[in-house]
Amino acid sequence: MNTTFEIQNESDSRQKETYEWVRAWCEKTNNKDLPRVLLVGDSITEGYYNAVKNALDKKAYVDYIATSYSIDTYIYKNIVEGLAKDYDYDVIHFNHGLHGWHMTKEAYFSNYDIMIKSLLPHSKIIIATTTSLFDKNCGKQSEERNKKVAERNECALKTAEKYNLGVDDLYIVSKTMPTENRAKDGVHYESDGYELLAASAVDSINKILFAND
């Protein structure tokens, strides 16, 4: 596996969060009788993983990797590409955007493109837009934080167009869902909210996996 990446960060001062974490789960790893799907993301992805897995039961095996690391770090690129190469994934559902707030728009665009290009030879990719952010407890959208989200979704959609990739617009799903489906922290979701995000992810995956059915 090639682990040399051209990290794009003009200051080369990759910033970390106070606490960083990585979690992954792969099951029935030796089974090859069904397609295999990889969900890449963060705590949001981890939140909708089980609902996606259950919806695709007996249709596909679904794995996930979720992390807080930013897309401009070597560890992010190594763990995501490493897992993607470790299995023959038919589809990768890629969701990144709620970490690495230190990055400029230009740095994010560049690193996002590098990451997607590294995955393209191995699997079909679905680009998921980043979910919306709300202020804590008040149920209103966080205008300042969503400016950054909008920039990143612009990048995601341009990347999807550039490489002719599928799109899962989780931003719209998250923005329009009922307030009671959102957690009070303004970032995460209650179980019903994750079910709505999962339904969108499953729909986008089915369109790729079973396009010829």
C-alpha positions as CSV (number, residue, x, y, z in Angstrom):
1,M,0.0,0.0,0.0
2,N,1.3,3.4,-0.9
3,T,1.2,5.5,2.2
4,T,2.9,8.6,0.8
5,F,0.4,11.4,0.5
6,E,0.8,14.9,-0.8
7,I,-0.8,16.6,2.2
8,Q,-1.9,20.1,1.2
9,N,-1.6,22.6,4.1
10,E,0.1,25.9,3.4
11,S,1.5,26.2,7.0
12,D,2.1,22.4,7.5
13,S,0.8,22.9,11.0
14,R,-1.9,20.3,11.1
15,Q,-4.0,21.1,14.1
16,K,-5.6,18.5,16.3
17,E,-8.7,18.5,18.5
18,T,-8.3,18.2,22.3
19,Y,-9.3,14.6,22.0
20,E,-9.0,12.5,18.9
21,W,-10.6,9.1,18.2
22,V,-11.0,6.4,15.6
23,R,-13.6,3.6,15.6
24,A,-14.2,1.0,13.0
25,W,-16.3,-2.1,12.6
26,C,-16.1,-4.8,9.9
27,E,-18.1,-8.0,10.2
28,K,-18.4,-11.3,8.4
29,T,-15.1,-10.3,6.9
30,N,-14.5,-13.6,5.0
31,N,-17.9,-13.7,3.4
32,K,-17.9,-12.8,-0.3
33,D,-21.5,-13.9,-1.3
34,L,-22.8,-10.3,-1.1
35,P,-21.5,-6.9,-2.1
36,R,-19.6,-5.0,0.6
37,V,-20.1,-1.3,1.5
38,L,-17.9,1.0,3.5
39,L,-19.3,4.0,5.4
40,V,-16.6,6.7,6.0
41,G,-17.3,9.5,8.3
42,D,-17.4,10.7,11.9
43,S,-19.8,10.4,14.9
44,I,-22.8,11.2,12.5
45,T,-21.8,8.3,10.3
46,E,-21.4,6.1,13.4
47,G,-24.9,7.2,14.5
48,Y,-26.6,6.0,11.3
49,Y,-24.5,2.9,10.7
50,N,-26.7,0.4,12.4
51,A,-29.8,1.6,10.6
52,V,-28.0,1.4,7.2
53,K,-26.7,-2.1,8.0
54,N,-30.1,-3.3,9.0
55,A,-31.8,-1.9,5.9
56,L,-29.2,-3.6,3.7
57,D,-29.4,-6.9,5.6
58,K,-29.1,-9.9,3.1
59,K,-28.3,-7.4,0.3
60,A,-24.8,-6.2,1.3
61,Y,-22.3,-6.4,4.1
62,V,-21.8,-2.9,5.6
63,D,-18.6,-1.8,7.5
64,Y,-17.7,1.6,8.8
65,I,-14.8,3.8,9.9
66,A,-15.5,6.9,11.9
67,T,-13.0,9.4,13.2
68,S,-12.5,12.9,14.5
69,Y,-9.2,13.3,12.6
70,S,-9.1,16.0,9.9
71,I,-8.7,15.3,6.3
72,D,-5.4,17.1,6.2
73,T,-3.7,14.6,8.6
74,Y,-1.5,11.7,7.6
75,I,-3.4,9.4,10.0
76,Y,-6.8,10.2,8.4
77,K,-5.5,9.4,4.9
78,N,-3.7,6.3,6.0
79,I,-6.5,4.7,7.9
80,V,-9.2,5.5,5.4
81,E,-7.3,4.4,2.4
82,G,-5.8,1.4,4.3
83,L,-9.3,0.1,5.2
84,A,-10.6,0.8,1.7
85,K,-7.8,-1.3,0.2
86,D,-8.1,-4.1,2.8
87,Y,-11.4,-5.3,1.3
88,D,-13.0,-5.4,-2.1
89,Y,-15.6,-2.7,-1.4
90,D,-18.2,-2.3,-4.1
91,V,-19.3,1.1,-2.7
92,I,-17.7,3.7,-0.4
93,H,-20.1,6.2,1.1
94,F,-17.9,9.2,2.0
95,N,-18.9,11.8,4.6
96,H,-16.4,14.3,5.8
97,G,-16.9,17.9,6.9
98,L,-17.6,18.4,10.6
99,H,-13.9,18.2,11.8
100,G,-10.8,20.2,11.0
101,W,-12.3,23.6,11.4
102,H,-8.8,25.2,11.3
103,M,-8.5,24.5,7.6
104,T,-8.9,27.2,4.9
105,K,-11.4,26.6,2.1
106,E,-8.4,26.1,-0.3
107,A,-6.7,23.6,1.9
108,Y,-9.9,21.6,2.4
109,F,-10.7,21.5,-1.3
110,S,-7.2,20.3,-2.1
111,N,-7.1,17.6,0.5
112,Y,-10.6,16.4,-0.2
113,D,-9.7,16.0,-3.9
114,I,-6.5,14.0,-2.9
115,M,-8.5,11.7,-0.7
116,I,-11.2,10.9,-3.2
117,K,-8.6,10.3,-6.0
118,S,-6.9,7.8,-3.7
119,L,-10.1,5.8,-3.3
120,L,-11.3,6.0,-6.9
121,P,-9.3,3.0,-8.3
122,H,-10.8,0.6,-5.8
123,S,-14.5,1.3,-5.4
124,K,-17.5,3.3,-6.6
125,I,-17.9,6.3,-4.4
126,I,-20.9,8.2,-3.1
127,I,-20.2,11.7,-1.9
128,A,-22.4,12.7,1.1
129,T,-22.8,16.3,1.9
130,T,-22.1,17.5,5.4
131,T,-25.0,17.8,7.8
132,S,-26.3,21.2,9.0
133,L,-25.5,22.6,12.4
134,F,-27.8,24.2,14.9
135,D,-27.2,26.3,18.0
136,K,-27.5,24.4,21.3
137,N,-31.0,24.1,22.7
138,C,-32.6,26.9,20.7
139,G,-33.4,24.9,17.5
140,K,-32.1,27.6,15.2
141,Q,-29.5,27.0,12.5
142,S,-26.0,28.2,13.4
143,E,-25.3,30.8,10.7
144,E,-21.6,31.2,11.4
145,R,-20.8,27.5,11.5
146,N,-23.0,26.7,8.5
147,K,-21.0,29.1,6.4
148,K,-18.1,26.6,6.7
149,V,-20.5,23.7,6.1
150,A,-21.7,25.5,2.9
151,E,-18.1,25.9,1.7
152,R,-17.4,22.2,2.3
153,N,-20.6,21.1,0.6
154,E,-19.6,23.2,-2.4
155,C,-16.4,21.2,-2.5
156,A,-18.2,17.9,-2.1
157,L,-20.6,18.6,-5.0
158,K,-17.8,20.0,-7.3
159,T,-15.8,16.8,-6.6
160,A,-18.7,14.6,-7.3
161,E,-19.2,16.4,-10.6
162,K,-15.5,16.3,-11.5
163,Y,-15.3,12.5,-11.1
164,N,-19.0,11.7,-12.0
165,L,-19.8,10.3,-8.6
166,G,-23.1,9.6,-6.9
167,V,-24.3,12.2,-4.3
168,D,-26.2,11.7,-1.0
169,D,-27.5,15.1,0.1
170,L,-27.5,14.6,3.8
171,Y,-27.4,18.3,4.3
172,I,-30.9,18.8,3.0
173,V,-32.2,15.8,5.0
174,S,-30.6,17.2,8.2
175,K,-31.8,20.8,7.5
176,T,-35.4,19.9,6.9
177,M,-36.0,17.2,9.5
178,P,-38.2,18.0,12.6
179,T,-36.5,19.8,15.5
180,E,-37.3,16.9,17.8
181,N,-35.2,14.6,15.7
182,R,-32.1,16.6,16.6
183,A,-30.0,16.3,19.8
184,K,-29.7,19.3,22.0
185,D,-26.1,19.8,21.2
186,G,-27.1,21.1,17.7
187,V,-24.7,18.6,16.0
188,H,-26.0,15.1,16.6
189,Y,-29.4,13.4,16.3
190,E,-32.0,11.4,18.2
191,S,-32.7,7.9,16.9
192,D,-35.5,9.0,14.6
193,G,-33.1,11.6,13.1
194,Y,-30.4,9.0,12.4
195,E,-33.1,6.8,10.8
196,L,-33.9,9.6,8.3
197,L,-30.2,10.1,7.5
198,A,-29.8,6.3,7.1
199,A,-32.8,6.1,4.7
200,S,-31.1,8.7,2.5
201,A,-27.7,6.8,2.6
202,V,-29.4,3.5,1.8
203,D,-31.3,5.0,-1.1
204,S,-28.0,6.3,-2.6
205,I,-26.2,3.0,-2.0
206,N,-29.0,1.0,-3.6
207,K,-28.9,3.2,-6.7
208,I,-25.3,2.2,-7.2
209,L,-25.3,-1.4,-6.1
210,F,-28.4,-2.4,-8.0
211,A,-28.4,0.1,-10.9
212,N,-28.8,-2.7,-13.5
213,D,-31.6,-4.6,-11.7
